[in-house]
Amino acid sequence: MKKIFLFLIKIYQKIISPWTPKSCRFRPTCSEYSRQAIQKYGAIKGGWLGLKRILRCHPFNSGGYDPVE
């Protein structure tokens, strides 16, 4: 399952992301954060951390540097 999630994120980063405007408020980007979290913690916990990060990426959040810990 971990490999499937990482593959889907890679597809998004290589094919879809270059065609969309840069709008992520965080560094690293939400997709990169999700990739790192899944690699570090596995599919379940890493996926949950990635989802929480995506939900925080909205206009009312100032964003900034937010590494996977």
N, C-alpha and C positions, 0 to 999 in steps of 0.2 A: 504494500500500500504506500509506503514511503517513496518508493521509486516512481510510482504512478503520479503522486502529488508533485514530486520534483520535476518529472517530465512535463506535466501540464504547466507548471510555472515557467519552465524553460521555453516552452512553445509560446506562452504569453509574452515573455520578455523579448524573444527574437522576432515574432511575427506580428503580434497585435500592438504591443506597446510603442514601437516606432511610428505607428500611424495615428496615435492619439496625442493630444496636447499634454505637455508636462504640467501636471497638476498636483502631484504628491507634496504634502506639507512637511514630510519627514525625511530625514537622512538616516540610514539608507532608505530607499524607496520601499513602499509597502510590499511589493513583490519580492524584492531582495531580502527584506526582513523575514517574510514568510519562508523563503528558501532556506535562510540561515537557521531559523527556528526549527524547521522540520529536520534539517540535517543534525542539529544538536540534540533535540528532544524526541524526535520520532514523529510519526504521522499524527497521532492523536493530540498530544500536548502541543507540538509545534504548530499543527493546524489550528488549534484553539487560540494560541498566541497570535498567529497571523490574522485570524478572523477578528480578534479583539482590536488589533492594530488598524485593520481596514475600517472598522466601525468608528475609531477615533479620528479618522482622516476626514474632517468636515470643516467648513468655513469658520466655525466658532472655536476651533482648536488652533493654537498658535504654531503647533508642530515643533520642528527643531531636530536636534540630534537625539536619536532614541535607539541605541544598539540592543541586540539580543543579549540578555543576561541570564 
